Amino acid sequence: MARVIHVFRQPDRFVAGTVGEPGERTFYLQATEDVRTVSVQLEKQQVTVLAERIGALLEEVQRRFDTELPAEVPEAMVDSDPLEVPVEEEFRVGTMGLGWDAETEAVVVELLAVTEEEVDESVVLDDTEEGPDALRVFLTPERARAFAERAERVINAGRKPCPLCSEPLDPAGHICPRQNGYRRSEEA
């Protein structure tokens, strides 16, 4: 079957979001351009890594190319709206790619579907016929920073961490290794 690459060159929106209650959340990235919306599912750690790497990439671009990039997200670009519904997963993300397109001065995010076999690195950010389905999004530096900022807010909106062991607290508490196996609740 032919590879499907969803390309968003000037997305109206590219955000991280969740469906479900804290502790049971499913993480999605959603790209929207005009009337087309594509949602892909991924792990919380993948969202964390992507947000961190975007920040690092922008710092590297600024340092290496002496390019003036925004340090803060403009207030008009802060997106706190929920995901577009219905959230229909196009695929589950396995491999992620990140790059800088010097010609258009854009951050390029590519998310590849999970596959049974190992992904050849040459298919990342490439239009080859063979390979896993992909979502490729081009972001201005401002939109990339806005994405990273929102992703961090979404990640931190989950369960509060235990003050002793930093593991997430369930509403019923958890067995804290630092308390020698005694149950610790949110109120404590």
Secondary structure, DSSP 8 states (H G I E B T S, - for coil): ----EEEESS-SEEEEEEESSTTS-EEEEEEEETTEEEEEEE-HHHHHHHHHHHHHHHHHHHHHH-----SS--GGG-------SS--EEEEEEEEEEEEETTTTEEEEEEEE--SS---GGGTT---SSS--EEEEEE-HHHHHHHHHHHHHHHHTS--B-TTT--B--TT-EE-GGGTT-EE-TT-
